[in-house]
């Protein structure tokens, strides 16, 4: 926000030939160690040429003014040269530069305004506006004959400026790191100043100057330098200045915007001379168009002023470019602009790229690193240019550091690069839609997820984020599903038998099948586990499976406490139906909407004997702060039962009651979606602790909790190693689903094997979850391996190790093309009591959650940046017909 912007260094404007161009860029200064904004502009500017590098209001921002040129390639060279000087000088001071509308990491208390008297006066006058001016913009100057021409053209080009804003949109995050939901949050901050946005219509420089004098007379502004309209005549030189745009990490984006702005000036100058009237645009419509551009960027619709409608952003941009072909050709810009338009639209907005960077690991530092690299030009904005999104697809891991999979280990595309028969119609549709359309739909899906609260929170990180949904459904064939179903039920029944035994007679230990110390070391073994008695304990189980290099289905983890994710399977199906109705689906696709009814049947079957025929059932949650609260709410609504918090419960005479606006009602089954320690330490509706009342209700058989307290012992990674033995011991059967070969580090000989082969193994904490603490040996650095060796030496009992499983891959959209990402499959098994002395009945839900890891990662958990896919489970059928989802 330079008040008397010097603009590009220029002599008198040329009266014939191409109009000359100049650019002012504002850059954030970022500390290399913390990635936070660094208020060190004075120190940096001392090392630079003061004519081209100048201070801004905030000490964490520097402005760079280009020299004047009349050729786009010369402008590219000038911008790149100026950035290079700034990057090198900042690097010598331990800083980097970021060209974006806003940087996502800052501590406002660490920042300060430049000490110039003018800026201090602005702080005194504007207070919050000045303090929160942590934004950067790009300004473009174009020659005009005189200020009268500038004023007339400024009014006429106003309808097209929101499209240029959409091209530049690069500020999805506020300075505190929260996702604003906008592509250009900078525009929202900028719009709070009193003289931004559209200018009043003026017919001459004299009329425009009178408007400025009137504004100064109100004492709202102090001088003409505080006019910040979307475009404005320069106060000192004969140029028209574009001011609506965010700073752009990509120089190509600036070139495109500058060329289009110059062409607009050229066209409107010709139309003025020919007497062609300007488009009539009410100011309210202009504000709406600018708001939509800030909201949407290039990923959603923009306002089409000429047709008074809304259309896809890519179509609006392309139509603007095509409408200016004559002027672009006259300037020698057509071929360059045509190519830039293709590449910029293929890459999408910077805002979309930043969100994708954050999804990878959930870290805002990754967003800052992306912006640093793109600003410096060390990372290409578009890494794949072909319009065919599967052209260079290779069914191998993205990161070459990872061990290669077998050639045919991609589930959708074979080693020759051809779609497998089941996937051919799906991939054909996606190819036809193209990257721009898919990004548009991706943005719409994320908007819907946020609106519905379909978000999650990563432990240790601020805020919530959506679980990215990929476009390529994962197909599980009927024969595979039959095999999975049998194996999942077998495994769940054996684990439930283990839980009842280990909290009872512990016969499996007495018979020497499991070592006694295994249970002693298990953090999930709890005294409260004794309260469930001999009935079913693992009512709802989540088994995580992968397909290995030998095409076997293997279980990599058991989840017997609070398995989450089934609601995402339901949401995913609905979102794909709504936003990608073109994708054809098999007729024998199992219906995920049956899940809530089946869940209610399972919970009703869990009711204690001492309850009515229609037991009171509720979903128990800690509340809206729980990362899976949206899932709790959806399942409760679909089952027709309340979702309750501990504060809404009371216990009287060993009977649990739910208190609502309708009074109180008895509850007999709690579907617990919160940790047992949190529940037992909670204060109930009466203001008294719930612990003793809940325990008494369980003990006297008036309450069942699904899943039972103490089930965490079954989630233990060391206990996992013995599940095959459990299956043989309790069921007398061979395991249907394989275990991953596992080494229990508490056993001396197994620990020695792990230490000797650490770089080839995956090590995990026995009580870890969400991918926390997992170290993949082939991917680890020497420092990481050394740290893990030390941990194994000091606390071997806290770890297990497993052989590296070559997970299958699946095409996953990365914003421009499809790449292979590793996937797993979470299945959901329900167990229902069949009577004393019998193993429970196992029912596998017709919905499963496919999780896809971030690019190059074998950890698929959402907390590690993974996403998910709609999972198409196919039932047995005699036909293979394909029909549209409806």
PyMOL commands that set and color helices and strands:
alter all, ss='L'
color gray80, all
select helices_A, chain A and resi 41-45+72-92+108-110+117-126+128-131+147-168+185-190+205-217+224-226+251-274+283-296+313-323+325-330+334-347+350-361+364-376+421-452+478-502+507-510+516-521+527-532+566-579+592-605+629-639+646-648+676-680+691-699+712-715+717-720+723-731+748-756+758-760+777-779+782-794+796-798+862-864
alter helices_A, ss='H'
color red, helices_A
select strands_A, chain A and resi 21-31+53-55+61-65+95-98+137-143+196-197+228-229+231-233+239-246+301-304+309-312+455-456+465-466+474-476+540-547+553-559+584-586+617-620+642-644+649-652+655-660+663-667+669-672+704-706+738-739+742-744+761-765+775-776+799-803+809-813+818-832+841-844+849-852+867-869+871-873+882-884
alter strands_A, ss='S'
color yellow, strands_A
deselect
rebuild
show_as cartoon
